[in-house]
Amino acid sequence: MIRFTYRSIKLLVFNKYVLIGLILSTVFIAGIFANNKVFAPDLHRLYMESMMVNDQPPVVLIHGVLGSKLREKNTKQDLWPGSARRLFLHDYSDIAFDIDPDTLIPMSNNIEAYAISESAVGKDFYGKIVRTLGDSAGYKLAKIGEKIDPKHKNYYVFHYDWRQDNVISAGQLADFIDQIQLDYGDPDLKVDIVAHSMGGLITRYYIRYGKQDVIGDNDFDKKITMYGGDHVRRVILLGTPNLGSVKTLNLFINGVDIGFNQIGTETLATMPSLYQLFPHPLNNWIVDGKGEPLDRDLFDVDIWRRFQWSIFDPKVRQRILAKFESKDEGDKYLATLDRYFEKQLERARRFVWSLTIPLPENHPKLTIFGGGCTLTSARIVVEEVDGESLIRMYPKEITQAVAGVDYDALLLEPGDGSVTKASLLGRNILDPSIKRHEYIFLPVKQSFFLCVSHNSLTGNLNFQDNLLNTLLSRDDTE
């Protein structure tokens, strides 16, 4: 005979309800997955009515760093990204700029950007967003200099050489949009811009200064013309490092691992655009082991020499010298590269400042999309070990931990893996209760954050849905 005590009856009842709860939870979770599978947004159906609406401004899509294909002009040989074999095995030293030793101007080496990188070795970059504009929103791909079909909404792809100075790219963007106005026969035409990553910085420079190179000196605040601001309606920035990227700095210092090889820092150092992605001076980008900010000027070449970063690393210098037949030739090149490096640092300093000074009230308001769920490099720590200052880029590298210091929180912040959320929002401190620094001007209209990495943003379905909703909105008050 089985006897049930009060305690055993309570356990049976409890276990019964636990079992029922587990069953209901399983059914609920299964329902979520089933619903997600069945009711995943069908952008074509969602925006079917908009397919027939043609009185929309043309859209200009602008890629980010690494986002265009590069080739040799004469042979048409693909250099970036090139074949799968090249991606896995090459060091890409052949896409480095040559440097004029007298003017310190980078020379193109007969290399040109000729198309946007839609995908490579199965990884989508811009293919999905291009297809979404066409298949779901009814935009038709147009090319500058060609006749416009007024029965269609049109989009353009602005591809540029992502290695070159962003000021040059902004001037090319200005010419590009000027030509669109000519093709439409409307000098007052305004375009919508969708810009990813570094493309957003080019866009912002174009809005402020148009075709001018204002960073030859420090008087850029007197040269704001709003040339581009008069030519755009809506500006959508996606994963743009508005206050720079510590992750980019880390890669610039150490080189970029790709496949079974690496793009050496000596190759990256020839590309002016990359300097212009460094953290803004108002960021606390470098701290000591206690987490206290250090007064170090990232755009001062002496800092790079002191820490032996990039081309000032003795191993890198030896690697460079090994490429020359004579030591004399190698020494001359290193001397040129050193002066070039210092020049690009100073131009980058002025470039990042030129994008944060205040603007007139008629500046187009920015819609910002980004990732906010991935811990992203936000600072570098300097540790003192045996009287030597050593750089730590990641928490696992800390060897002289100070009690009470959370190095994960110190070195990493929410972001998309490349750009922190604070940088996306143009804030030197993420805490929204602290007012943005008075010398950081970023006119944000609205912002959206997704759990997606930097290079996957353009292909994200939720982003594409919100993008189309923003572009096709009938609100013309901005």
C-alpha positions in Angstrom: 0.0 0.0 0.0 1.3 3.4 -1.0 1.1 6.1 1.7 1.0 9.8 0.6 2.3 12.3 3.2 1.4 16.0 3.0 5.0 16.6 1.8 4.8 14.0 -0.9 1.5 15.3 -2.2 2.9 18.8 -2.4 5.9 17.5 -4.4 3.6 15.7 -6.8 1.5 18.8 -7.3 4.6 20.9 -7.7 6.1 18.5 -10.2 2.8 18.4 -12.1 2.8 22.1 -12.6 6.4 22.2 -13.5 5.8 19.5 -16.1 2.8 21.5 -17.4 4.9 24.7 -17.5 7.6 22.9 -19.4 5.1 21.6 -21.9 3.6 25.0 -22.4 7.0 26.7 -22.7 8.0 24.2 -25.3 4.8 24.7 -27.2 5.3 28.5 -27.0 8.9 28.4 -28.1 8.0 26.1 -30.9 5.3 28.5 -31.9 7.8 31.4 -32.0 10.1 29.5 -34.3 7.2 28.4 -36.5 5.8 31.9 -36.6 9.2 33.3 -37.5 9.5 30.8 -40.2 6.1 31.4 -41.7 5.7 35.1 -41.0 9.3 36.4 -41.6 8.8 39.8 -43.2 8.2 39.6 -46.9 9.6 43.0 -48.0 8.1 42.7 -51.5 4.6 42.4 -50.1 5.1 44.9 -47.4 6.1 47.6 -49.9 4.1 46.5 -52.8 2.1 49.7 -52.9 5.3 51.7 -52.9 6.4 49.9 -56.1 4.0 52.0 -58.0 5.0 55.3 -56.4 7.7 57.0 -58.6 8.0 60.5 -57.3 10.8 59.6 -55.0 14.3 61.2 -55.1 17.0 59.0 -56.5 19.0 57.0 -53.9 22.8 57.0 -53.8 24.4 53.9 -52.2 27.9 54.4 -50.8 30.1 51.5 -49.6 32.7 51.6 -46.9 36.4 50.7 -46.5 37.3 47.6 -48.6 33.9 47.9 -50.3 34.9 48.4 -53.9 36.7 46.0 -56.2 40.1 47.2 -57.4 41.9 46.2 -60.6 44.9 47.0 -62.7 43.8 49.5 -65.3 45.7 48.0 -68.3 45.4 44.2 -67.7 42.0 44.4 -65.9 43.4 41.9 -63.4 41.4 41.8 -60.2 43.5 42.9 -57.2 40.8 43.3 -54.5 39.3 41.1 -53.3 40.4 39.0 -56.3 40.1 35.2 -56.5 39.5 32.9 -53.5 43.2 31.8 -53.8 44.3 35.4 -53.6 42.1 36.0 -50.6 43.6 33.1 -48.7 47.2 33.3 -49.7 48.2 36.8 -50.8 49.5 39.6 -48.6 48.1 42.3 -50.9 51.3 44.3 -50.9 50.6 45.1 -54.6 47.7 47.4 -53.7 49.9 49.7 -51.5 50.3 53.2 -52.8 53.6 54.3 -54.2 54.7 57.6 -52.6 56.2 60.5 -54.4 59.3 61.3 -52.3 59.2 65.0 -53.2 55.5 65.9 -52.7 54.6 62.9 -50.4 51.5 62.4 -52.6 50.3 58.8 -52.9 50.3 57.5 -56.5 47.6 55.2 -57.8 50.0 52.6 -59.3 47.6 52.3 -62.2 45.0 50.8 -60.0 41.3 51.7 -60.2 38.0 51.0 -58.4 35.5 49.6 -60.9 32.6 48.1 -59.0 31.0 47.6 -55.6 31.9 44.3 -53.8 28.6 42.5 -53.6 30.1 39.3 -52.2 33.3 37.3 -51.9 33.9 33.6 -51.1 30.2 33.2 -50.1 30.1 36.2 -47.8 27.6 38.9 -48.8 28.7 42.5 -48.5 26.3 44.7 -50.5 24.5 42.2 -52.7 21.4 41.9 -50.5 20.9 45.6 -50.1 21.2 46.2 -53.8 18.6 43.5 -54.5 16.3 44.8 -51.8 16.2 48.3 -53.4 15.3 46.7 -56.7 13.1 43.8 -55.8 11.2 45.1 -52.8 11.1 48.9 -53.3 11.0 49.1 -57.1 14.1 51.1 -57.6 15.9 50.7 -60.9 19.7 50.8 -61.1 20.8 53.8 -63.0 24.2 55.0 -64.2 25.4 58.6 -64.3 25.6 60.1 -67.8 22.7 58.0 -69.0 19.2 59.1 -69.9 16.7 58.7 -67.0 13.4 56.9 -67.3 10.9 59.1 -65.4 8.6 56.1 -64.9 11.0 54.5 -62.4 12.4 55.3 -59.1 16.2 55.1 -59.5 19.2 54.2 -57.4 22.9 54.8 -58.1 26.0 53.0 -56.7 28.9 55.3 -55.9 32.0 53.3 -55.9 35.4 54.8 -55.1 38.9 53.8 -54.3 38.7 53.2 -50.6 42.4 53.6 -50.1 42.6 57.2 -51.0 42.1 60.3 -48.9 38.4 60.7 -48.0 38.5 64.3 -49.0 39.3 63.2 -52.6 36.4 60.7 -52.4 34.1 63.4 -51.1 35.0 65.6 -54.1 34.2 62.6 -56.4 30.9 62.2 -54.7 30.1 65.9 -55.3 30.8 65.4 -59.1 28.7 62.2 -59.0 25.7 63.9 -57.6 26.1 67.0 -59.8 25.9 64.7 -62.8 22.7 63.1 -61.4 21.2 66.5 -61.3 22.2 67.1 -64.9 20.8 63.7 -66.0 17.5 64.6 -64.4 17.7 68.1 -65.9 17.0 69.5 -62.4 19.6 71.7 -60.7 17.5 71.7 -57.5 17.1 67.9 -57.3 17.9 66.4 -54.0 19.0 62.8 -53.5 18.7 60.3 -50.6 22.1 58.9 -49.4 22.5 55.4 -47.9 26.2 55.2 -46.7 27.9 52.3 -44.9 30.9 52.6 -42.6 33.5 55.0 -43.9 31.1 56.0 -46.7 29.2 57.9 -44.0 32.3 60.0 -43.2 32.7 60.8 -46.9 29.0 61.8 -47.0 29.3 64.1 -44.0 32.4 65.8 -45.4 30.6 66.3 -48.7 27.6 67.8 -46.9 29.8 70.4 -45.1 32.4 71.2 -47.7 31.5 69.8 -51.1 34.6 69.6 -53.3 36.9 71.7 -51.2 40.0 70.3 -49.5 39.7 72.3 -46.2 42.2 70.3 -44.2 45.4 71.7 -45.6 45.3 74.0 -42.5 43.3 74.5 -39.3 40.8 77.1 -40.6 38.2 74.6 -41.9 35.6 76.1 -39.6 35.6 79.2 -41.8 35.1 77.1 -45.0 31.7 75.5 -44.4 29.6 76.0 -47.5 26.9 73.3 -47.0 27.4 72.5 -50.7 26.2 68.9 -50.3 23.6 69.9 -47.7 21.7 71.7 -50.4 21.7 68.5 -52.6 20.5 65.9 -50.2 17.1 65.1 -48.7 17.6 62.2 -46.4 20.9 60.8 -45.1 21.1 57.3 -43.7 24.3 56.2 -42.0 25.0 52.5 -41.4 27.8 51.5 -39.0 29.6 54.8 -39.5 32.5 55.5 -37.0 31.5 59.1 -36.4 34.1 59.4 -33.7 36.5 56.9 -35.1 37.3 53.2 -34.4 39.8 51.8 -31.9 39.4 48.4 -33.6 40.7 50.0 -36.9 43.6 51.5 -34.9 44.4 48.0 -33.5 44.4 46.5 -37.0 46.4 49.3 -38.4 49.1 48.8 -35.8 49.4 45.1 -36.2 48.2 44.4 -39.7 45.1 42.6 -40.9 44.9 38.8 -40.9 43.3 37.5 -44.0 43.2 33.9 -45.0 46.5 32.3 -44.3 48.4 35.5 -44.7 48.3 39.1 -43.5 48.0 42.6 -45.0 51.1 44.1 -43.4 50.9 47.4 -41.5 53.4 48.8 -44.0 50.8 48.3 -46.8 48.0 49.9 -44.7 50.2 52.8 -43.8 50.3 54.0 -47.5 46.5 54.4 -47.5 45.4 57.9 -46.3 41.8 56.9 -45.6 42.7 54.5 -42.8 44.4 57.3 -40.7 41.1 59.2 -41.0 39.3 56.3 -39.2 41.3 56.7 -36.0 39.6 57.7 -32.7 38.7 61.4 -32.4 40.9 63.3 -30.0 38.0 63.8 -27.6 37.8 60.1 -27.0 39.5 58.6 -24.0 41.1 56.1 -26.3 44.2 55.2 -24.1 44.2 54.7 -20.3 46.6 53.3 -17.7 46.2 50.1 -15.8 43.9 51.8 -13.2 41.6 53.0 -16.0 42.7 56.6 -15.7 42.9 58.5 -19.0 46.4 59.3 -20.4 47.2 62.5 -22.2 48.5 61.0 -25.4 48.1 62.6 -28.8 47.3 59.8 -31.3 48.0 62.1 -34.2 51.5 63.0 -33.0 54.1 60.8 -34.8 56.3 60.8 -31.7 53.7 58.6 -29.9 54.0 56.0 -32.7 57.8 56.1 -32.5 57.8 55.8 -28.8 55.5 52.7 -28.8 57.1 51.4 -32.0 53.8 51.0 -33.7 53.2 50.2 -37.3 56.2 51.2 -39.5 58.2 52.1 -36.4 58.3 48.5 -35.3 61.9 47.3 -35.8 60.6 44.0 -37.3 58.4 45.9 -39.8 61.3 48.1 -40.8 63.5 45.0 -41.4 60.7 43.5 -43.5 60.5 46.7 -45.6 64.3 46.8 -46.1 64.3 43.2 -47.2 62.3 44.1 -50.3 65.0 46.4 -51.7 68.1 45.3 -53.5 70.3 47.7 -51.6 70.3 49.1 -48.1 70.6 52.6 -49.5 67.4 52.2 -51.5 65.6 50.8 -48.5 66.8 53.6 -46.2 65.6 56.2 -48.7 62.2 54.6 -48.9 61.9 54.3 -45.1 62.8 58.0 -44.8 60.1 58.9 -47.3 57.5 56.6 -45.6 58.3 58.2 -42.2 57.6 61.7 -43.5 54.5 60.5 -45.3 53.3 58.9 -42.1 53.6 62.1 -40.2 51.9 64.1 -42.9 48.9 61.7 -43.0 48.5 61.8 -39.3 48.2 65.6 -39.4 45.7 65.4 -42.2 43.7 62.8 -40.3 43.7 65.0 -37.2 42.2 67.9 -39.2 39.8 65.6 -41.0 38.2 64.2 -37.8 37.9 67.7 -36.3 36.4 69.1 -39.5 33.5 66.7 -39.1 32.5 67.7 -35.5 32.5 71.5 -35.5 29.0 73.1 -35.4 26.9 73.6 -38.5 24.1 75.8 -39.7 20.5 74.9 -38.7 19.7 73.7 -42.2 22.0 70.7 -41.9 20.2 67.5 -43.0 19.3 65.4 -39.9 21.0 62.0 -39.9 19.3 58.6 -39.5 21.7 56.2 -37.9 21.7 52.4 -38.0 24.2 50.2 -36.2 24.9 47.1 -34.2 24.8 47.3 -30.4 25.2 43.8 -29.1 28.8 42.9 -29.8 31.6 43.9 -27.4 33.9 46.2 -29.4 37.3 47.6 -28.8 36.9 51.0 -27.1 40.3 51.7 -25.5 44.0 50.7 -25.2 45.6 50.1 -21.8 49.2 51.0 -21.1 50.8 48.6 -18.5 54.1 49.4 -16.8 56.1 46.2 -16.7 59.7 46.3 -15.4 59.9 50.0 -16.2 58.6 49.5 -19.7 55.3 50.8 -21.1 53.5 48.0 -22.9 50.3 48.2 -24.9 47.3 45.9 -24.2 44.5 45.9 -26.7 42.4 43.1 -25.2 41.5 42.0 -21.7 43.2 38.6 -22.0 46.5 40.5 -22.6 46.5 42.2 -19.1 49.4 40.9 -17.0 49.4 43.4 -14.1 45.8 43.5 -13.2 44.8 46.2 -10.6 42.3 45.0 -8.0 38.8 46.3 -8.6 39.4 47.2 -12.3 37.0 45.5 -14.7 39.2 45.2 -17.8 36.4 43.8 -19.9 34.3 46.9 -19.3 37.3 49.2 -19.6 38.6 47.9 -23.0 35.3 46.9 -24.6 31.9 48.6 -25.1 28.7 47.6 -26.9 29.0 48.0 -30.7 29.1 46.0 -33.9 32.6 44.5 -33.5 34.3 47.3 -35.4 32.5 50.5 -34.2 31.2 51.2 -30.7 27.7 52.4 -30.2 29.1 55.6 -28.7 31.1 56.3 -31.9 28.0 55.6 -34.0 26.1 58.2 -32.0 28.9 60.7 -32.0 29.2 60.5 -28.3 32.6 60.5 -26.5 30.8 58.9 -23.5 28.0 56.4 -24.1 26.0 57.3 -21.0 23.0 59.2 -22.4 22.6 61.2 -19.2 25.9 63.0 -19.9 25.5 65.7 -22.6 27.5 65.3 -25.8 30.7 67.3 -25.7 30.3 70.8 -26.9 32.8 70.4 -29.7 31.1 67.3 -31.1 28.2 68.3 -33.4 26.2 65.4 -34.9 22.6 66.3 -35.9 20.9 62.9 -35.3 17.2 62.6 -36.2 16.8 59.0 -35.1 18.8 55.9 -34.5 18.2 52.1 -34.7 20.3 49.4 -33.2 20.3 45.7 -34.1 22.2 42.6 -32.9 24.3 42.2 -36.0 28.0 42.6 -36.8 29.5 45.5 -38.8 30.0 43.6 -42.1 26.5 42.0 -41.9 24.5 45.2 -41.3 23.6 45.8 -45.0 22.2 42.2 -45.3 20.1 42.3 -42.2 16.4 41.9 -42.9 15.3 44.2 -40.1 17.7 46.9 -41.3 16.3 46.5 -44.8 12.8 46.8 -43.6 13.5 50.0 -41.6 15.6 51.4 -44.5 12.7 51.1 -47.0 10.3 52.5 -44.5 12.6 55.5 -44.0 13.3 56.0 -47.7 9.7 55.6 -48.8 8.1 57.7 -46.1 6.0 60.5 -47.4 7.1 62.8 -44.7 9.0 65.6 -46.5 9.3 67.9 -43.6 13.0 67.3 -42.9 
